[in-house]
Amino acid sequence: MTTLTIQLDDAAAESLHRLAEQEQRSPTEIVRDALTAYTMARRPLPKGVGKYRSGQTDISGRAKEILRDAAKEGTWP
């Protein structure tokens, strides 16, 4: 795991610590989850998504899961 240092203004730091207390999680875990969600939402879809038929009817409902697994396996940028 890599260590990253970030700087927050006082209001953001207070909000983060309050949320961590409410959810009984560490601030690091909350920031990690938020960054993961943000980067997954901003990641462009590969060319051809939705263009071809696989015969599987649940692909659109599982798209994020499939892309996340492909990224973990290194088969998708």
Stockholm file with secondary structure:
# STOCKHOLM 1.0

chainA/1-77         MTTLTIQLDDAAAESLHRLAEQEQRSPTEIVRDALTAYTMARRPLPKGVGKYRSGQTDISGRAKEILRDAAKEGTWP
#=GR chainA/1-77 SS CCCCCCCCCHHHHHHHHHHHHHHTCCHHHHHHHHHHHHHHHHSCCCTTTTTSCCSCTTTGGGHHHHHHHHHHHTSCC
#=GC SS_cons        CCCCCCCCCHHHHHHHHHHHHHHTCCHHHHHHHHHHHHHHHHSCCCTTTTTSCCSCTTTGGGHHHHHHHHHHHTSCC
//
